[in-house]
Amino acid sequence: MRALITVGSTRFDELIQAVFSSSVLTSLSNKGYTSVVVQCGDSSFPYDYLLAHAEMSFKLEKEGVLVECWRFKPSLQTEYEQANLVISHAGSGTIIDVLRMDKSLIVVPNPTLLDNHQEELASVLEKLGHLRSSTTSSLAATIQEFNPSSLKKFPPFDGSKFRNLLDEEMGFI
């Protein structure tokens, strides 16, 4: 199985450092993941020197897991499609993209961002049963305890809801 870790366009050193920890990689391995793809953005972590000197990516094996890491790609669509599990920062764009693809999702809000808005979004979507939320310090345990079958399917996009809300606000209905 394959796990994708992404920080989107942000820098989230703490998440990337956690992902490369023995405890997180061992938890992934214990759950049957043999491949981990890491989109690290501009994050700083112990292996970032391998991305220096114009290297686009690197691969290494750690804790029995093959890890591939790169900074950015023009699109993550293919990566999402190939992943059995996505572990991500709690950015709204990433969350919506992944949930609309009906993929298992664990989010780790970045507490350093303005007003900790990622925590609010993650908390609401976890209460609705669409994803699991974690912290970097509890990520290994969250992975170990995670049961994707307990998640509720995210509802499909319905543009009429926004149209109706806008029409009502404008006084058309």
Secondary structure by P-SEA (a helix, b strand, c coil): cbbbbbccccccaaaaaaaacaaaaaaaaaacccbbbbbcccccccccccccccccbbbbbccccbbbbbcccccaaaaaaacccccccccaaaaaaaaaaccbbbbbbccccccaaaaaaaaaaaaacccccccccaaaaaaaacccccccccccccaaaaaaaaaaaaccc
